[in-house]
């Protein structure tokens, strides 16, 4: 499942985030790359222990927890603390697959990367290039979203970021360990949840509403790891 999630951040949060990103300390993005991806990665990253990164991370996490579309699609068990990157001057990230396990440096906190996410802080007209290109069984998808919008996709996907030839592309990126490991099962639950929500809105007193709600939770109970 590849899903666009609009308006994760409000305009005021985007503006505040840009202020923090503008003054934060930036380092070589290879600091969080694995052996293979380090060869393809050329960008900058906000120093993850900085005060700016911590404040931004808390803001992003809070916004995700309040976003019903994200919660329904991802069914998050763990979220890797959000990181922040910047591409400019021709920088890019070649084809790669994300590491299967991420560990927060200096801690025992580990996340199995079932899902990858990018949350944009730059508007599309702020830069040229910089599209996130994701390959899956349905083809190749090019993603370039407005500031405050996010894209969610399986971490097993081959993906890359095209060179930024004008301006700067600034975004948050992070990984999610879902309660439901299998992408196919997770997609079925998401589709069923959306259908239940529509049924509850359009026919709130129909007996099928409760029946389908029960089916959703019984499937989640069968498939979830908590």
N, C-alpha and C positions, 0 to 999 in steps of 0.2 A: 504494500500500500504506500503510495506517495500522495501526501495530503498537504494542501496549503491551509494555513491557519491564520486568518486575518485578525488584525487589531489585537495582537497579544499585548502590546504596549500602547498606552494612551499618548497623545501628542506631548503632554507635559513630561511624561517619563522619557520619551525619545529625546526631547530637548535637554533634560538633565543628564541623560546618558551620554549625549554627545559632548557636553561640558566635561564630564569625568574622563571620557576617552581622549579628549583633546589635551588634557594636562597629565595624563597617566604616563608611567614609564613603559617604553616599548622595547622588546628584545627580539632576537631571531626566533621565528616560528618553529625552527627545528627542535626547540627544547622539549616539545611534546610529541615529536614524530618518532615512529618506530623505525627499525633498520631500513626497511624497504621504502616507506613513505618519505623518509628524510631525503632520499635521492631525488624525489619529485617535488618537494615542498620548498617554495620560495615566497615567504611572506613575513609579516611582523606580528608579534603577539604581545598583548598587554601582560606585563609581569604578574603572574597569577597570585603572588602573595602581597601585592600592593593594596593599599587602602582603597584605591579606585576600583580594582578588580573585585574586591570583597563586597563593596557597596553595590556595584553593578550586578554581581551575582545574586545577591539577596533580592534585588529588585526584580530580576528576571525570574527567579524561583517563585517569588510571591505572585507574579503575574501568571505564571503557568498553573499554579495551584488554583487560581480563580477562573481559569479558562475551561469551560465545560467541554469544548470540542477537543482540546488537547487531552484532557483527562479521559474522555470516552475513547479516543483513538489509540492513545499510548498505554492506558491502564498501568501507570507507572508504579513500580515497586521501589526503585532507586533512580535518582538522577545524578549524573556526574556534575559536580559544581561547574557552572557555565564558564567558558573561556571566551576570549575576545581576540579577533585578528583583524589585520589591515593589509590590503593589497594595493599597491600603487607602482607607477613607473615600470610597467611591464611584468610585474610579479604575477605568479600563477602557481597552481598546484596540479601536477600531472595525475594521470590515472592511478587510483589506489583503492584499496579496501581498508576500512578502519580496523584497528586492533580489536580482537574479540573481547579482551578484558582490559579495563583501565583501572589504575590504582592511583589514588591521590597521593602525591609525594609526601613522605614523612608520616603516613598513616597506614592503618590496615584496611581502610575503606576501599572496597573493590566493587566495580560495576561491570556486569556482563552487557556488552553493547548490542542489544537487540535492535535499537532504533537510533538513528542519527538525526540531529536537528540543527538548522541554521536559522537564526533570528536576525533580520537585517536592521541596521542602524542608518545606513545610507539610502537615500532615494535613488531610483534607477537613473534619473537624469543628472545625478552627481558624478557619474563615472561612465566610461565606455568599457565594454568587455565585462569580465568578472562574473559571467554566468556560471552558476552551479549546474553541471551536466551529470545527470544520473542515468545509468543504464539498468534496466530491469527486463523481465520477460516480455513486457509489452512494448519495448523499444527504448529510444533515447529521449530524455526529457531535459529541456533547458529551462532553468529557473532563475528569475531575477525579479524580486518582489519589492513592493514599497516598504519604507521604513516602518518598523513595528509589526510587520508580517513575518511569519515563520513557515518553513517547509519541514515536514517530517517524512522520513523515508527509512527503509530497512538498512541497517548498518552493513549487511552483507552485500549491498549493491556496489558495483564498480562506479566510481564517480571522480570528477575533477573540476577544478575552477579555471576558467579561461583567463588569459592574461588581461590585466587592467591596463588600458592604453591611455586613459585620461582620468584625472581625478583619483579618488580613493574609495575603495569598497571596504566598509567597516561593518563587522557583524559579530554576533555571539554564536558560538557553536558548543554543542554538548551532546551527551549520549544518555539513553534511557534503558534501564533494565526493566522490562515489562513483567507484570504478574503472569502474562500469557506469552511464553517464549516463541511459539509458532506463529509466523506472520499470517498464514492462512486462517488459523483459528481466530487470531486477533481481528482480522478483517471481517470475518463473519460476525463476530460479536459487535463490532462497530456498526455494521450495516443493520443488524437487528436492533441495536440501541437507537439508532436514528429512526427506524420504523416504529418502534414503541413510542418514542417521543412524538412523532407525527400523529399516531393513533390517539395518544392521550390528549393531544391538543384538539384534534378534530372530532373525536368521539369519546370524550372522557368517561362516559358512563357505560360504554360498550363492554360486555363481559370479556371480549377478546383482549382488551387492554391488560387486564390482570393476568390472563393466561399467557400472553406473550412476555410479559414482565417476568413471570415465573420461569418460562423457558430460558430467557436471558440469564437469570441468576443461577439456574441449575447448570447451564453450560459453563458459566464462569466458575462455579464451584467445582466442576469436573476438571477444568483445564488450568486453573490458577495455581501458581506456586507462591506462597507467602511465608 
